[in-house]
Structure formats: structure tokens, C-alpha cells
């Protein structure tokens, strides 16, 4: 684990002055019927995206993360979420990043937007949850520490929720306007972004509309341009709430429209995502110390991707592909809490229905089509109980949930122009039992003890995850890997067992006026971990239809999603030092190691050790600073998956902020000040032949560029 550039980087870090801005606890009152557990600062890390400032007392047990005002807001909000200790992201394009948390990624991390969970529409997860959370509209990102509480639903790892701007209730009968906006320009990709909210409210009503527009070109890096990284996205919607004596009736609707957007690690690019979100319900106190929360939601996604619209060079007619995908998710959640915010018992139930359909076509040949995911469905019903209370000075959260999941797939239809190999696989898949039902059980115990300035804490948990629809029903060998974007060809497995994780965490929060520190050590033993392994024992020998099809598509060694045994362990921390008034030094550090337990190999796509250092001068109106981010070499790679090692790197950014008034501010900065060439280990590999990035090389990080942003609230 060598940090080659750290000598120079640490020297420069002595100059680094990015404003450390305290992350905030969720300030929404628990009287609205929401689950109070995740809002506790001991249990939740919150990254506040808007320019809100608090004193040091508010930082107790919170992430020592800098406010995103110090960086150019990326179009992909996953990049912001990855700033939490233990966080990382798969760089799959401007709008398709996958969040990794303590070495676990994809569906293992529960991702939601405005508390709503939904299935991705893209068959290869080009639209993970934060694809639908434009950074210029995000107010906060809440990260449940370590593991998700059982009340939030099934999840193997942590839980992350992106909260978009909403208008809050007023304090009187008078109507009060609410206007907020963010506008940004970034030179490295010539991108423009604007997001705003406009609303009115009084003590009984709140009404608001939101809208955003983002557009960017291919980004530059030292040595050229990363072709295929342009993007275009719009989002607009409305929300409303009516406050009764007992609580709030709420409703919201959003429309997301992603237009042609490059995805260089994938074989196809985004032509469009047209997505409708709707949810509503009730939250409030229906009796003394009795809280009720009811939420109904539906998400409908229509998607087209191809290798014609933005691909450079355009695929020849014989290799032209256009894939149509639809995904619908319906959810219902009910929870009742008896007791006060810090002492209660909560019971609840939730259900989720997912329906997906994916058809691969050739736009120049009507007879070429095949249904790679033919009417695949997942029906889940779950129930939970969660208790929170104290024993002496110690506080506890104990919960358990049970879920039953039924997964089914239809019979794939195949066009006359499709070659014999895929037709044989479709016939074989149709002859199988394409229905499975599995039951999973989650339990979580958290304990912490406030002892003045220090709060020791511990977590024990058992978590389970059923295979995704792609992992189970992916009968056609394709590069669909649910966002791994590693260039390998994968095929599904009908016989996958649920993953079972045994989790232990230990740490403490230390907070004084001059210093704060929060380390956490963790261990996860995962039985039946799902990842790709060689399709059969005769690696490189093409002796099956799957290997034949994979070889014709450039990969003679395809992988099958399979159950293996794994373990992950590591430590992450954040800290802040306030030596004098108006100056603060802060940082985060993360290390995770992933290993196979069934064979002598490392787990696949695990982020390297990394370090973030910053310092801040905060004046009344003017602040300025710099930030260092460094990653170590990653040599602990998976030999079985042909994973390549990655080199260390360090980058520095500068920033300045001037508050024209209390409501209006101008921010500017420089990213990658030294114009360093670097290739993050988790970056996807370029598939654009006309790019300055060689084919199958990891995508480099952006080069030096300036950015400017105006934010306002009136």
C-alpha cells in the first residue's frame, strides 16, 4: 500500500484551505411520523449540499466532510455521496456512477431519492438511483452509518437517501414565498447547470415546483479529450403538503428526461430516459405518542440506448444495436411508532413490485430482435419491528425484519435474423423453471453511550440480499454486469442463493470545541456472495453455446454470476481540528480489504486506501481554500476476474467564496490544480474508438479547469 505522491501532496496540503463545513443532522421534526432512528447524528451521516452553516455543536457525531461548495458540483450526485468516509464510486459516465460503500456497491447499497426506492430502468444500471438526483437540486444526502436500519427496507450495506429541494411549512397564516437557485459553469467539460425551486407556504399549506437543466460536452484530461462523456438532462416537478391537526398529507410528482448522453465504459449509450415519479401519503401524530407513516409510490421508466446516436465511431449496420427497456416499480409502506423520539417501539410493513422488460434490436433489420429480460418481475413483501431505548447511560436500537421475495421471468421471443446460438439459449431458458421464492431475515443491534465529549458505539448485524433480476435471469451472455462496466461478458444463474452478511463495527465519536474525531473499524463476513466467476472449468476452451456467443463478442472467457464466500474489513475515519478562530483543518481516510474465503483471491473492484485533507479560513463574507485527495496503489486485485492493478495519485483543488448578501453568493475554484493525469481504480474502461483514451483503458480523471457558481435564496 504505497502512497507514492503523498510526499509532494502532503507538502501542498499544508497550504490547503478548503472550508470545512459541518454536515447537519436532518432537521425535519419527528412529529411528522418519520422514523427518528436514522436522523440521530450517532446513526446518520448527512452531507448538506446547500450553503447552510452551523456552529460546532451541531457537528456532534457527524461526518467531517466539506460542503460541496468547495468543488464544482458534478452532474452525478454519486460523486458527492462518495465523499462520506468509506465511500467511493464507479466512474461510468457523467450520469451513471455507481456508489460503493465500504467495498460493497450496486444493489447492496440501498439508494433512494426523497425516501422513495425504485428499480433502475437500464438493464446495465445506466440509471442508478442518483441518476435522478441532479446535484443542483439536492439539499442533503443522508448516509446511514454502516448498515441500514430495518425500518428502511432490506439492504446488505448502508442506506443512502438524496433529498431534493422542498418548500417547508410557514410559521403563520400568511403566505411566504420560497425561491432558491443554483447556476454553475465548469470549463473542463464546458458544462452549464441550473436548478431552482419556487414555492409558497403558510402554517397549513406548502406548495412548490422544482426544475433543473444540465448540459455538458466531453471532458478534457491531460493529454486529450475523453470522447463519449457528454450529457444532457432535465428534471421538473411539483410537491404539495397539507397540515392537519394530526399530521401532514403530502404529494409529489417529478419528470426526469435524460437526453443523448455518452457512457464510454458500455457498449451502448443513452438515447433517453423518460421517467415519472409519483408518491404521496400521510405522516404525523394520530394520538399521544403514536406516530403513523403511510407512503404509496410508483416509478415508471422508459429507456432507449444504442451505438448510433452518440457513439464515435458509429457501429456498422451489421453490428448496430438499439435496446428498449421499461421498468415499473410500485411501493407501499406503513409504519406505526409508539413512544417518544428517543424511546419507542415501531412496527411496520412494506411491499415492492418491480416489472422490467428489455428487448435488443438492430435498427437496420426488423427481423433481428431478442428479449434479453422478458417480463422479469420481483414481488417483495416485508415486515419489521424496531425498538429504541436506554439502559442507564447506554442507548440502543434493536430491529428485525423478514421479507419474502418472488421472482419470475417470461419466455423470450427471438427474431428470425438472430443467429442459432442465442436461439438455442432462448429455447433452453424457456424450458427451465423461471420462478423462485426466497425468504430473508435481517437483524440489527446498535449501541452507543454518551460520555461527555466521547461517545463509544458498536453495531452487530445480520443482513441478507436476494439476487437481482439480472443476476438470476440474464440468460443471454452480454456485458450487462449491473454497472461494473469491466468489459467482461456475464450470464445469469437461476440457482443463486441469497447473500448473507455477518457484520460487526466498533468506533467512537469525540467532539470538543477544538477537536473532533470519529473512527470506525468494521468486519463483514459474507456467505454466498454473488459475483462473476469463470463460466466453467475449461477456461478459454469454447465448448458451450454461452462461450461461443461470448467469443463472437470479443470475450472467450465469460463469467457466470455465482455464489462464493467473502469477507471485507477495514477502517475509516474523519476528523476536524480548530486551532484558532476561523481556521479549521479536516480530513477523511478510508481503507477496505476484500477477500474470497473459498479460494485464494481478492474480491473484485474494491477501492484503494484513500485520504482527503482540507483546511479552511472562514471570514464573515469571504472564504477560501484548497483540498487534497489521494488514493494509494491498488494491487490487491482479483486474479480470477482478470482485474488489473491501479497506480496511486493525488489531486488538489482551490476554491473561493464571497457572500454578496446573506442570500446571494458567488463561488469559484480550480479543479486538478496541477493538471495531474490519473486513472481511478474504479473507473470504467473506454469503448470509444475515436477517443484520446485508448480502447479498454481506464477513464482518466478530469484535467485542470475553472468553475464558477452563483447560489441564492430569497
C-alpha positions in Angstrom: 0.0 0.0 0.0 2.3 2.7 -1.3 1.3 6.4 -1.4 3.9 7.5 -3.9 2.6 11.0 -4.5 1.9 11.7 -0.8 5.2 13.4 -0.1 4.5 16.2 -2.5 0.8 16.1 -1.8 1.3 16.4 2.0 3.6 19.4 1.5 1.0 21.1 -0.6 -1.7 20.0 1.9 -0.1 22.3 4.4 -1.4 25.1 2.2 -4.8 23.5 1.7 -7.6 25.7 2.8 -10.9 24.3 1.8 -13.6 25.4 4.1 -14.7 22.5 6.2 -18.5 23.0 6.6 -20.2 20.9 9.2 -22.6 18.3 8.0 -26.1 18.7 9.5 -28.5 16.3 11.1 -31.8 16.0 9.4 -33.9 18.8 10.9 -37.3 17.5 9.9 -39.3 17.1 13.0 -40.1 13.5 14.1 -43.6 14.7 14.7 -44.2 14.1 11.1 -44.3 10.4 11.6 -40.9 9.7 10.0 -38.5 7.2 11.5 -36.4 9.0 14.1 -33.6 6.5 14.2 -31.8 7.4 11.0 -32.0 11.1 11.9 -29.9 10.6 15.0 -26.4 12.1 14.5 -24.9 9.0 16.1 -26.6 6.8 13.4 -26.6 9.0 10.3 -24.1 11.0 8.3 -25.5 13.9 6.4 -23.9 15.8 3.6 -25.6 19.2 3.2 -25.4 20.4 -0.4 -26.9 23.9 0.1 -24.8 26.6 1.7 -26.0 26.2 5.2 -23.6 27.0 8.1 -23.8 25.8 11.7 -21.7 26.0 14.8 -19.5 23.2 16.1 -22.2 21.9 18.5 -24.3 20.8 15.5 -21.4 18.7 14.3 -21.6 16.2 17.1 -21.2 12.7 15.7 -21.5 13.9 12.1 -19.3 13.3 9.1 -16.2 15.6 8.9 -16.9 16.3 5.3 -16.6 19.5 3.5 -19.6 21.1 1.9 -19.8 20.7 -1.8 -19.5 24.5 -2.2 -15.8 23.8 -2.3 -16.0 21.8 -5.5 -17.6 22.1 -8.9 -20.9 20.3 -8.4 -20.8 17.2 -10.6 -23.8 16.2 -12.6 -23.6 12.8 -11.0 -24.7 13.2 -7.3 -23.0 9.8 -6.6 -19.7 11.7 -6.6 -21.0 13.8 -3.7 -22.3 10.8 -1.8 -18.9 9.1 -2.2 -17.3 11.8 0.0 -18.6 10.0 3.1 -15.9 8.0 4.9 -15.8 4.6 3.3 -17.4 5.9 0.1 -16.2 5.5 -3.5 -17.8 5.4 -6.9 -17.5 3.6 -10.2 -16.9 6.2 -12.8 -19.2 5.0 -15.6 -20.0 8.3 -17.3 -21.4 11.7 -16.4 -24.7 10.4 -15.1 -24.2 6.7 -14.4 -21.8 6.4 -11.4 -22.3 3.5 -9.0 -21.8 4.2 -5.3 -19.6 1.9 -3.3 -19.7 1.9 0.5 -17.0 0.0 2.4 -16.4 -2.2 -0.6 -20.0 -3.0 -1.4 -21.8 -1.5 -4.4 -24.8 -1.7 -6.7 -28.0 -3.1 -5.2 -26.1 -4.0 -2.0 -26.4 -0.3 -1.1 -30.0 0.9 -0.6 -30.3 4.1 -2.7 -33.4 6.3 -2.6 -34.5 9.7 -3.7 -36.8 11.6 -1.4 -37.2 8.4 0.6 -38.6 6.5 -2.4 -37.0 3.3 -3.6 -37.2 2.0 -7.1 -35.6 -0.3 -9.7 -33.3 1.0 -12.3 -34.6 1.1 -15.8 -31.4 0.4 -17.7 -30.6 -3.3 -18.0 -27.0 -2.5 -17.0 -27.9 0.1 -14.4 -27.0 3.1 -16.5 -29.5 4.9 -14.2 -28.7 4.1 -10.6 -30.8 6.0 -8.1 -28.8 9.2 -8.0 -29.1 9.4 -11.8 -32.4 11.0 -10.8 -31.0 13.4 -8.3 -29.3 16.4 -10.1 -26.7 17.9 -7.8 -28.1 21.4 -8.4 -31.4 20.3 -6.8 -30.1 18.1 -4.0 -30.5 19.6 -0.5 -28.9 16.8 1.5 -27.6 13.3 1.2 -28.2 11.1 4.3 -26.0 8.1 4.8 -27.0 5.5 7.5 -23.8 4.5 9.3 -22.5 1.1 8.4 -25.8 -0.7 7.9 -29.3 0.4 7.1 -31.9 0.2 9.9 -34.5 -2.5 9.3 -37.2 0.2 9.1 -35.7 1.4 5.8 -36.1 -1.9 4.0 -33.8 -4.8 3.0 -30.1 -3.8 2.3 -26.8 -5.6 2.7 -24.8 -2.5 3.2 -25.6 1.1 4.1 -28.5 3.2 3.0 -28.3 6.5 1.2 -31.1 9.0 0.5 -30.8 12.1 -1.6 -33.3 14.7 -0.6 -34.3 17.2 -3.2 -35.3 20.8 -2.5 -38.8 21.1 -0.9 -40.8 24.0 0.4 -41.4 23.8 4.1 -44.4 24.9 6.1 -44.6 28.5 7.3 -45.0 29.8 10.9 -48.2 31.7 10.4 -51.4 32.0 8.3 -49.6 34.4 6.0 -48.3 33.1 2.7 -44.5 33.2 2.5 -42.5 32.8 -0.8 -39.6 30.4 -1.2 -37.1 30.9 -4.0 -33.8 29.2 -4.3 -31.5 28.7 -7.3 -28.0 27.4 -8.2 -26.3 28.2 -11.5 -22.9 26.8 -12.5 -20.3 26.8 -15.3 -17.5 24.3 -15.5 -14.7 24.7 -18.1 -13.3 21.2 -18.1 -16.4 19.9 -19.9 -17.9 23.2 -20.9 -20.9 22.3 -18.9 -23.8 24.5 -17.7 -26.2 23.6 -15.0 -29.1 25.5 -13.3 -31.5 24.3 -10.7 -34.2 26.1 -8.8 -37.2 25.8 -6.6 -40.2 28.3 -6.3 -42.9 27.8 -3.7 -45.2 29.4 -1.2 -46.3 28.2 2.2 -48.2 29.0 5.4 -48.8 27.1 8.6 -51.2 24.7 6.8 -50.1 24.5 3.2 -46.9 24.2 1.3 -46.7 24.3 -2.5 -43.6 24.2 -4.7 -42.2 23.5 -8.1 -38.6 22.4 -9.0 -36.7 22.4 -12.3 -33.2 21.8 -13.5 -31.3 21.8 -16.8 -27.8 20.4 -17.3 -25.7 20.0 -20.4 -22.0 19.3 -20.9 -19.5 18.3 -23.6 -16.8 15.7 -23.5 -14.4 16.5 -20.7 -10.7 17.2 -21.1 -7.9 15.5 -19.3 -4.1 15.9 -19.5 -3.3 14.6 -23.0 -6.7 14.9 -24.7 -10.4 14.6 -24.6 -12.5 11.7 -23.2 -14.9 11.2 -26.1 -18.3 10.0 -25.2 -18.7 11.8 -21.9 -21.1 14.5 -22.9 -24.5 14.6 -21.2 -27.9 16.3 -21.2 -30.6 16.1 -18.6 -33.8 17.9 -17.5 -35.9 17.4 -14.4 -39.1 19.2 -13.3 -41.8 18.5 -10.8 -44.1 19.8 -8.1 -44.9 18.9 -4.5 -47.6 19.9 -2.0 -48.5 19.3 1.6 -51.5 20.0 3.8 -51.0 20.0 7.5 -54.0 18.8 9.5 -54.3 18.6 13.3 -52.8 15.1 13.3 -50.1 15.5 10.7 -49.4 16.1 7.0 -50.9 14.8 3.8 -48.2 15.1 1.1 -47.9 14.5 -2.6 -45.1 14.9 -5.1 -44.6 14.4 -8.8 -41.4 14.6 -10.9 -40.5 14.1 -14.5 -36.9 13.2 -15.5 -35.8 13.4 -19.1 -32.2 12.3 -19.8 -31.4 13.0 -23.5 -28.4 11.7 -25.5 -25.6 11.0 -23.0 -22.4 9.1 -23.6 -21.4 6.1 -21.5 -17.9 5.2 -22.6 -17.5 2.0 -20.5 -20.6 0.5 -22.1 -21.2 -1.0 -25.5 -24.3 1.4 -25.9 -25.0 5.0 -25.0 -28.1 6.6 -23.5 -30.5 7.9 -26.1 -33.2 8.7 -23.5 -34.5 8.0 -20.1 -38.1 9.3 -19.7 -39.1 8.8 -16.1 -42.2 9.6 -14.0 -42.1 9.6 -10.2 -45.2 9.9 -8.0 -45.7 9.4 -4.3 -47.9 10.5 -1.6 -49.2 9.6 1.9 -49.6 10.7 5.5 -47.2 11.3 8.3 -48.0 12.6 11.8 -49.1 12.0 15.3 -52.6 10.4 15.4 -52.7 10.1 19.2 -50.5 10.9 22.2 -47.1 9.3 21.5 -48.4 7.4 18.5 -46.9 8.2 15.1 -48.2 7.0 11.8 -46.4 7.0 8.5 -48.1 5.9 5.2 -46.4 6.2 1.8 -47.5 5.0 -1.6 -45.4 5.4 -4.7 -44.9 4.5 -8.3 -42.0 5.0 -10.7 -42.2 4.4 -14.5 -39.0 4.4 -16.6 -38.8 4.2 -20.4 -35.3 3.8 -21.8 -33.6 3.6 -25.2 -29.8 3.1 -25.7 -27.9 2.5 -28.9 -24.5 2.6 -30.6 -25.6 5.0 -33.3 -26.7 8.3 -31.7 -23.6 9.4 -29.8 -21.1 6.5 -30.5 -17.9 7.5 -32.2 -17.2 5.7 -34.5 -20.8 4.6 -35.3 -21.2 0.9 -35.4 -21.6 -0.6 -38.8 -25.2 -1.7 -39.8 -24.5 -5.4 -39.1 -23.3 -4.5 -35.5 -25.9 -1.8 -34.9 -27.9 -2.2 -31.7 -30.8 -0.4 -30.1 -32.1 -1.7 -26.8 -35.5 -0.7 -25.5 -36.2 -1.1 -21.8 -39.1 -0.4 -19.5 -39.2 -0.7 -15.7 -42.1 0.0 -13.3 -41.9 0.0 -9.6 -44.8 0.2 -7.2 -44.3 0.6 -3.5 -46.4 0.8 -0.3 -45.1 1.4 3.2 -46.9 1.6 6.6 -45.3 2.1 10.0 -46.6 2.9 13.5 -44.4 4.2 16.3 -45.4 4.1 19.9 -43.4 6.3 22.2 -41.2 9.3 22.0 -38.4 10.1 19.6 -35.7 8.5 21.8 -37.7 5.8 23.4 -40.1 3.9 21.2 -41.2 0.7 19.5 -42.1 0.8 15.9 -43.8 -1.8 13.7 -44.3 -1.7 10.0 -44.8 -3.4 6.7 -43.8 -2.6 3.2 -44.2 -4.1 -0.3 -42.5 -3.6 -3.6 -43.4 -4.8 -7.1 -40.9 -4.5 -9.9 -41.7 -5.3 -13.6 -39.0 -5.0 -16.3 -38.8 -5.7 -20.0 -35.7 -5.5 -22.2 -35.5 -6.0 -26.0 -32.4 -5.9 -28.0 -32.8 -4.9 -31.7 -30.9 -4.0 -34.8 -32.4 -0.7 -36.1 -31.5 -1.7 -39.7 -33.1 -5.1 -39.6 -36.6 -5.6 -38.3 -36.1 -9.4 -38.1 -33.3 -9.0 -35.6 -34.7 -8.8 -32.0 -34.4 -10.8 -28.8 -35.9 -10.3 -25.4 -32.9 -10.4 -23.0 -35.1 -9.7 -20.0 -38.6 -11.0 -20.9 -41.2 -9.6 -18.5 -39.0 -10.2 -15.4 -40.7 -9.5 -12.1 -39.9 -9.3 -8.5 -42.6 -9.2 -5.8 -41.4 -8.5 -2.3 -43.4 -8.2 1.0 -41.8 -7.4 4.3 -42.5 -6.6 7.9 -40.3 -5.2 10.7 -40.2 -4.3 14.3 -37.7 -1.8 15.7 -37.1 -0.7 19.3 -35.1 2.2 20.6 -34.4 2.9 24.3 -31.9 3.2 27.0 -30.4 1.3 29.9 -28.6 3.7 32.3 -26.4 5.9 30.1 -26.3 3.4 27.3 -28.7 3.8 24.3 -29.8 1.0 22.0 -31.5 0.4 18.7 -32.7 -3.2 18.0 -34.6 -4.3 15.0 -35.6 -7.3 12.9 -37.3 -7.7 9.6 -38.5 -10.5 7.4 -39.0 -10.4 3.6 -40.5 -12.8 1.1 -39.4 -12.2 -2.5 -40.9 -14.0 -5.5 -39.0 -13.6 -8.9 -40.3 -14.7 -12.2 -39.4 -14.4 -15.9 -41.4 -14.8 -19.1 -40.5 -16.7 -22.3 -38.0 -14.8 -24.5 -39.1 -14.0 -28.1 -36.4 -14.2 -30.7 -36.5 -12.8 -34.3 -35.8 -14.8 -37.4 -32.5 -12.9 -38.1 -31.0 -13.9 -34.8 -28.2 -16.5 -35.1 -28.6 -20.1 -33.9 -26.5 -19.7 -30.8 -28.8 -17.2 -29.0 -31.9 -19.0 -30.3 -30.6 -22.2 -28.6 -30.1 -20.4 -25.3 -33.5 -18.8 -25.5 -35.1 -22.2 -26.0 -33.1 -23.7 -23.2 -34.1 -20.8 -20.9 -37.8 -21.2 -21.8 -37.6 -24.8 -20.7 -36.4 -24.0 -17.2 -38.3 -23.3 -14.0 -38.3 -19.5 -14.1 -39.9 -18.9 -10.8 -38.2 -18.7 -7.4 -39.3 -17.6 -3.9 -36.9 -16.8 -1.1 -37.2 -15.6 2.4 -34.6 -13.3 4.0 -34.2 -12.2 7.6 -32.3 -9.1 8.8 -31.4 -8.1 12.4 -29.6 -5.0 13.6 -28.3 -4.1 17.0 -26.7 -0.7 17.6 -25.4 0.6 20.9 -23.8 3.9 22.0 -23.1 5.6 25.3 -22.6 9.4 25.5 -19.8 10.1 28.0 -19.4 13.8 27.8 -17.1 14.6 24.8 -16.8 11.0 23.7 -19.5 8.5 22.5 -18.4 4.9 22.1 -20.6 2.9 19.7 -20.9 -0.6 18.4 -23.0 -2.4 15.8 -23.8 -6.1 15.3 -26.0 -7.1 12.3 -27.1 -9.9 10.1 -28.2 -8.8 6.6 -29.4 -10.7 3.5 -29.9 -9.8 -0.2 -31.6 -11.8 -2.9 -30.1 -11.9 -6.3 -31.1 -9.1 -8.7 -33.3 -9.9 -11.7 -30.3 -9.6 -14.0 -28.1 -11.9 -11.9 -30.8 -14.5 -11.9 -32.5 -14.3 -15.3 -29.7 -12.9 -17.6 -29.9 -15.9 -20.0 -28.1 -14.0 -22.8 -24.3 -13.5 -22.5 -23.8 -9.7 -22.5 -21.7 -7.1 -20.9 -24.6 -6.4 -18.5 -23.0 -6.5 -15.1 -25.2 -4.1 -13.2 -22.7 -1.3 -13.5 -19.4 -3.0 -13.1 -18.5 -1.8 -16.6 -15.5 -4.0 -16.7 -15.7 -5.2 -20.3 -16.4 -8.8 -19.2 -19.4 -10.7 -20.6 -21.7 -12.2 -18.0 -24.6 -14.7 -17.9 -27.1 -15.2 -15.1 -27.7 -18.1 -12.8 -31.2 -19.4 -11.8 -29.8 -21.2 -8.7 -28.4 -18.3 -6.8 -28.9 -18.3 -3.0 -29.3 -15.1 -1.1 -26.2 -13.3 0.2 -25.9 -13.4 4.0 -23.6 -10.9 5.7 -22.5 -11.0 9.4 -21.4 -7.6 10.4 -19.5 -6.1 13.3 -18.5 -2.4 13.8 -16.7 -0.6 16.6 -15.9 3.1 16.9 -16.3 6.3 18.8 -17.3 9.9 18.3 -15.1 12.5 20.0 -16.2 16.2 19.9 -14.7 19.2 21.7 -14.6 22.8 20.9 -11.1 22.4 19.3 -11.1 18.9 18.0 -13.3 16.1 16.7 -12.5 12.6 15.6 -14.7 9.7 14.5 -13.0 6.4 13.6 -14.9 3.1 12.8 -13.5 -0.4 12.3 -15.7 -2.9 10.6 -15.8 -6.5 9.6 -18.2 -8.2 7.2 -18.3 -12.0 6.6 -20.5 -12.6 3.6 -21.7 -16.1 2.8 -22.9 -16.8 -0.8 -21.5 -13.5 -2.0 -22.6 -13.1 -5.7 -20.0 -12.2 -8.2 -18.9 -13.4 -11.6 -16.7 -16.5 -11.8 -15.4 -18.4 -14.9 -18.4 -19.9 -16.7 -17.0 -23.5 -16.5 -13.8 -25.4 -15.5 -12.4 -25.4 -19.0 -11.4 -21.7 -19.0 -10.5 -20.5 -22.5 -11.9 -23.6 -24.2 -15.0 -22.8 -26.2 -17.2 -25.8 -25.6 -20.6 -24.4 -24.9 -23.1 -22.1 -26.6 -22.5 -19.4 -23.9 -18.8 -19.4 -24.6 -19.3 -19.4 -28.3 -21.6 -16.4 -28.2 -19.2 -14.6 -25.8 -16.2 -15.3 -28.0 -18.0 -13.9 -31.0 -18.4 -10.7 -29.0 -14.8 -10.5 -28.0 -14.7 -12.4 -24.7 -13.8 -16.1 -24.9 -13.8 -16.4 -21.1 -17.3 -15.3 -20.0 -18.3 -15.1 -16.3 -21.4 -16.6 -14.6 -22.9 -14.9 -11.6 -22.3 -17.4 -8.8 -22.3 -17.7 -5.0 -18.8 -17.5 -3.4 -17.7 -16.8 0.2 -16.1 -13.5 1.0 -15.0 -11.1 3.8 -14.4 -7.4 4.0 -12.7 -5.5 6.7 -11.3 -2.1 7.2 -11.4 1.2 8.9 -12.5 4.7 8.0 -12.5 8.0 9.9 -13.0 11.7 9.7 -11.5 14.4 11.9 -11.5 18.2 12.3 -9.1 20.4 14.1 -9.9 24.0 15.0 -6.6 25.6 16.3 -7.7 29.2 16.1 -10.9 31.1 15.4 -12.0 31.0 11.7 -9.5 28.2 10.7 -10.3 24.6 10.6 -8.2 21.6 9.4 -10.2 18.5 8.5 -10.0 15.2 6.6 -11.2 11.7 6.0 -9.4 8.4 5.5 -10.7 5.1 4.3 -9.3 1.6 4.0 -11.1 -1.6 3.0 -9.8 -5.0 2.1 -12.0 -7.6 0.3 -11.0 -11.3 0.1 -12.5 -14.5 -1.2 -12.8 -17.2 1.5 -13.5 -20.1 -0.8 -10.3 -19.6 -2.9 -7.1 -17.7 -2.5 -8.1 -14.5 -4.3 -9.2 -10.9 -3.7 -12.6 -9.6 -4.1 -13.4 -7.7 -7.3 -13.4 -3.9 -7.7 -12.5 -2.8 -4.2 -11.5 0.8 -3.8 -7.9 1.5 -2.7 -7.0 3.3 0.5 -7.6 7.0 0.2 -7.2 10.2 2.1 -8.8 13.6 1.9 -7.2 16.6 3.6 -8.5 20.2 3.8 -8.2 23.3 5.8 -10.4 26.4 5.9 -10.4 30.1 6.6 -13.9 31.3 7.1 -14.5 35.0 7.1 -17.7 36.9 7.5 -18.3 37.3 3.8 -15.1 35.8 2.2 -13.6 32.3 2.5 -11.0 30.5 0.5 -9.1 27.2 0.5 -7.9 24.1 -1.2 -8.4 20.3 -1.0 -6.2 17.3 -1.4 -7.5 13.9 -2.4 -5.1 11.0 -2.7 -5.5 7.3 -3.4 -3.0 4.6 -2.9 -1.9 1.9 -5.3 -4.4 -1.0 -5.6 -2.5 -4.2 -6.0 -5.0 -6.4 -4.2 -6.9 -7.3 -7.3 -8.9 -10.3 -8.4 -6.9 -12.8 -10.5 -9.9 -14.9 -11.3 -11.6 -11.9 -12.8 -8.6 -10.6 -14.7 -8.6 -7.4 -12.8 -5.6 -5.0 -13.3 -3.8 -3.1 -10.6 -4.0 0.7 -10.4 -1.4 3.3 -9.6 -1.7 5.9 -6.8 -2.5 9.5 -7.4 -3.1 12.8 -5.7 -5.1 15.9 -6.9 -5.5 19.3 -5.5 -8.3 21.9 -5.9 -8.7 25.5 -5.0 -11.8 27.5 -4.1 -13.1 30.9 -3.0 -16.5 32.1 -1.9 -17.9 35.6 -1.5 -21.2 36.3 0.1 -22.7 39.4 -1.6 -25.6 39.3 0.8 -26.9 36.8 3.3 -29.0 35.4 0.5 -26.7 35.6 -2.5 -23.1 34.2 -3.0 -20.6 33.8 -5.8 -18.3 30.7 -5.7 -15.4 29.9 -7.9 -12.5 27.5 -8.0 -9.9 25.5 -9.8 -10.0 21.7 -10.0 -7.0 19.5 -10.5 -4.7 22.5 -10.0 -1.5 20.7 -11.1 -3.2 19.1 -14.2 -2.3 15.6 -13.0 -3.0 12.6 -15.1 -4.7 9.9 -13.1 -6.9 6.8 -13.6 -9.0 5.9 -10.6 -9.1 2.1 -9.9 -12.9 2.0 -10.1 -13.2 4.0 -13.3 -14.8 2.3 -16.2 -12.9 1.4 -19.4 -13.4 3.4 -22.6 -15.2 1.8 -25.5 -15.0 4.8 -27.8 -12.6 4.2 -30.7 -12.3 7.8 -31.7 -11.3 9.0 -28.1 -8.0 10.1 -26.9 -8.4 7.4 -24.2 -7.1 4.2 -25.7 -9.7 1.4 -26.1 -10.2 -0.5 -22.8 -8.0 1.9 -20.8 -9.5 3.2 -17.5 -11.1 6.5 -18.0 -8.8 9.3 -16.6 -10.0 11.9 -14.2 -10.7 15.4 -15.5 -7.8 17.8 -16.0 -7.3 21.3 -14.8 -10.3 23.5 -15.1 -12.1 26.5 -13.6 -15.6 26.7 -12.4 -18.0 29.4 -11.1 -21.3 29.2 -9.4 -24.0 31.6 -8.2 -26.3 30.5 -5.4 -29.2 32.4 -3.9 -32.1 32.0 -1.5 -34.9 34.6 -1.2 
